[in-house]
Amino acid sequence: SKQDWRGRYNHAEIYDTKSDISTQLIPLNQQRFKIRDTAILLDNGQVLLTAGAKQAELVDIKNGTARMLPFNFGQDLAFARALKLLDGSVLVTGGYDSKMKITNSSWKLDLAALAR
């Protein structure tokens, strides 16, 4: 996998646990870092990336596209957490900024409103 010196990935990939191989899929609009607990699989099969950069990004693996959402966290987030809520929105909490300073912020993303 190609990544920059800080471990930022510039593409979406799929990891096969049986073969222990990652396969590059599509390019992302922003390089991302430390997103393990913030990639959310949505009901429509798309993947919402909510950290690792300043903006949320929606990845559609089936169609081979990635698009930025009009939501800005105001800072890069590493080691944040995201949770899909029952109402379909996504809650993003915590994390560290690019200087590894912890944040006590939280954000609620209304996906229906962002998709407009």
Secondary structure, DSSP 8 states (H G I E B T S, - for coil): --B-TT--EEEEEEEETTTTEEEEEEEEEEEE-S-TTTEEE-TTS-EEE-SSSSEEEEEETTTTEEEEEEEE-SS--BS-EEEE-TTS-EEEE--B-TT--B---EEEE-HHHHT-
